[in-house]
Amino acid sequence: MFSIEHEFDSTVITLIDEGETPLQEDVVINSFAECVTLEQLDPRTDRVMKITLSPEQLRDLGAALNLPEGVYQLRPPHEA
């Protein structure tokens, strides 16, 4: 399950684990114009861990989810 909220300067997506136990903590994704952040509570330390991705890293992650094992570099269509 997930929710989507549009804030003033970002879109906030919250991913809620509904799988089999043990369940993972919610993941909160903040999409800004200049970056995307992913946050998740670490229950061992009771601290929120944050990862920041550039738009290019997010693009590469999206492509990587559908590719086989290997090393890739995405290029604009006119450079292919």
C-alpha positions as CSV (number, residue, x, y, z in Angstrom):
1,M,0.0,0.0,0.0
2,F,1.2,3.6,-0.6
3,S,0.0,7.1,-0.3
4,I,0.8,10.2,-2.4
5,E,0.6,13.8,-1.1
6,H,1.5,17.0,-3.0
7,E,3.2,19.5,-0.8
8,F,4.3,23.1,-1.8
9,D,7.8,22.1,-2.9
10,S,7.7,18.3,-3.2
11,T,5.6,15.2,-3.8
12,V,5.6,12.8,-0.8
13,I,5.1,9.1,-1.4
14,T,4.9,6.8,1.6
15,L,5.4,3.0,1.0
16,I,3.7,0.8,3.7
17,D,4.9,-2.8,3.9
18,E,1.9,-5.2,3.8
19,G,3.9,-8.3,3.1
20,E,4.5,-11.2,5.4
21,T,6.0,-10.6,8.8
22,P,8.4,-9.4,9.8
23,L,7.3,-6.2,8.2
24,Q,9.7,-3.4,7.3
25,E,9.3,0.2,8.5
26,D,7.5,2.7,6.2
27,V,9.6,4.3,3.4
28,V,9.0,8.0,2.8
29,I,10.1,9.4,-0.6
30,N,10.3,13.1,-1.1
31,S,10.5,14.2,-4.7
32,F,11.9,17.7,-5.1
33,A,12.9,19.5,-8.4
34,E,16.7,19.0,-7.6
35,C,16.7,15.6,-5.8
36,V,14.8,12.7,-4.4
37,T,15.2,11.6,-0.7
38,L,14.3,8.3,0.8
39,E,13.8,8.0,4.6
40,Q,13.2,5.0,6.8
41,L,13.2,4.6,10.5
42,D,16.0,2.2,11.7
43,P,14.3,0.5,14.7
44,R,17.7,-0.7,16.1
45,T,18.9,2.9,16.6
46,D,15.5,4.7,16.6
47,R,16.9,7.1,14.0
48,V,15.6,8.0,10.6
49,M,18.1,7.1,7.9
50,K,18.1,9.3,4.7
51,I,19.4,8.7,1.2
52,T,19.5,11.5,-1.4
53,L,19.5,10.7,-5.1
54,S,20.1,13.1,-8.0
55,P,17.6,13.0,-10.9
56,E,20.2,11.1,-12.9
57,Q,20.6,8.4,-10.2
58,L,16.8,8.0,-10.0
59,R,16.7,7.6,-13.7
60,D,19.4,5.0,-13.6
61,L,17.6,3.1,-10.8
62,G,14.4,3.0,-12.7
63,A,16.2,1.6,-15.8
64,A,18.2,-0.9,-13.6
65,L,15.1,-2.5,-12.3
66,N,14.3,-3.9,-15.7
67,L,17.8,-4.9,-17.0
68,P,19.8,-8.1,-16.6
69,E,23.1,-8.2,-14.7
70,G,25.8,-6.0,-16.2
71,V,27.3,-2.5,-16.3
72,Y,25.3,0.2,-18.1
73,Q,25.5,3.9,-19.0
74,L,22.4,5.6,-20.2
75,R,22.8,8.1,-23.0
76,P,20.4,10.5,-24.7
77,P,18.9,9.0,-27.9
78,H,20.9,11.3,-30.2
79,E,24.2,9.9,-28.8
80,A,23.3,6.2,-29.3
